[in-house]
Amino acid sequence: NVERMLKALMGKPAVQEKALSALYSSLDEAALMIIRKEVYQKFFALAPAGQDYFKQSTTRLYFIADKLVAMTLDMYKEPKRMVEDISA
């Protein structure tokens, strides 16, 4: 079952990376601001206890959201490095 799922994804990460990179580079500041807000609205809706851990300023939360977006793209570009970074 897992083997079948992995075979179905073979070759697709490169295509997905291109599409994601194109999407992120096409967004203007207003669209990025919407994404930043939506990240936390969705996160806090799924994990309300997260509000106890994220008591930073809005600017800091937006910085974290920007890093999350960058890390998402880096997972496609450099998966081995990202595994090491996240695991460290």
Number of C-alpha atoms within 10 A of each C-alpha: 6 7 7 8 9 9 10 10 9 9 9 9 13 12 11 13 17 13 12 16 17 11 10 14 9 11 12 9 9 9 11 17 15 10 17 20 14 13 18 18 13 11 13 15 11 10 11 12 11 13 13 8 8 13 10 10 9 12 9 12 17 19 13 14 20 17 12 14 17 13 16 16 18 16 15 18 16 11 14 11 12 16 11 9 9 8 7 6
